[in-house]
Amino acid sequence: MTDLTAPLSAEDAKLVTLARATRARTGAAEGAAVRDSDGRTYAAATVDLPSLQVSAVGVCVAMAVASGSKGLEAVVVLTGADAVRDGDLAAVRDFAGADVVVHRGDVRGAVAETLAS
């Protein structure tokens, strides 16, 4: 579902800010942030090492799982890509189900698309 007219909630706008700051601080290709079902937030950047490659969303999901979270409420990924990676959506669905809100924005933080995992 894409709805460019609906403004982000204050909680989702915070995720955009966290994702943008994390990406800018690291200089990574992508930044992401998630809010878990307890309201905790996790922010991460793409990991691109010779021996380890993980998307920013993948790192966020892993952090939530490792922290004992039981699910996600929302995801933001800031990327230069035209779509959220299928693997990222699959990771969100595997962990939190099919109804998690996923916002995709550009690297400056302008949200271009909102969909469900």
N, C-alpha and C positions, 0 to 999 in steps of 0.2 A: 504494500500500500504506500503510495507516495502522496504526501500532502505538504506542499511547500508554503501554504498559506497559514498553517497553524504555527503559532509561536512556540518555542521550546518552554517547558516548565523551568522554574528556577533551578530545580535539581538537575535537569538535563543540561541546562546552560553551564552549571558548575562542572559537569563532565567535559563539556567542550573546552572550558578554560584549563582544566587539568591535562587533557590530551594535548592541547596546543602548547602548553608550557613544557610538558615532558618532551615532546618532539623537538621543540626549539632548543631546549637545554642540551639534548644529546646530538642534535643534528641528524637524527634518523629519518628514514624515508616515511615512516608513519608514526603517529601517536594515537593512543587509544586510552579510554577510561571506561570503567564499568561501575555500576552501583549494584551491590548485592541485595538479597531479600531482607537483610538486617539494616540496610542503609549505609553500610560501609562502602567506601570507594577505593578503587585500585586504578592506578595509571601506569602506563608502560610505553616503551618505544620498541620499534622493530629491533631484533637482535640479528645481526648479520656478520657472524664470525666464520672463518674457514671451516670450523668444526661444528658449528651450531647455527641454524637459521630458524627463527621463530617470529611470526608476525606479532605486531603490537597487541592485537586482540588475543592471540594465543597466549602471550605472556600474562595478560590481565586475567584470562580464564584460569590459567595455571595458578596464579597468585590467589585467586578467590578459592579455588579448590583446596590449595595447600593451607589456607587459613581456616578451613572448616566451614566455609559458606555452604548453604543448602540450595542456593539459586541466585538468579540475576533478575533485576528489574529493568535495567537499561544499559545500552552499550553505545559508545561514540567512537568512531574511527575517523581520523583525519588523514587523508591520503591523496595522492595525485591520480589514483586509479579512478576509472569510471564506474566501478561497482565494488561492493564488498566481496571479498574472496569467498568462494563456495566453502573452502575449508574452515574459514572463520565462522561462517554461519552454521556449519555443521558442529563445530566445537561448542558454540553457544547453545544450539539445540540439544546436543548430547548432555550438557551439564544442566541446562535450565528449562528446556522445553521449547515449544514452537511459538510462543506468544511474547517473547522478549522484544521490546522496542529497540531497534538498531538505527542509529542516525549515522549517515555517511556525509562527511564534509571535506572541503579542500584543506590544504595545509595551513591556511590562514584562519580556519575555524568557521567558515561560512557553510552551514548545513545545506546540502543539495538534495538529500533524499532521506526519507524515513520509511522504514519497513519493519516487518516482524520477522524474527528469525525463522 
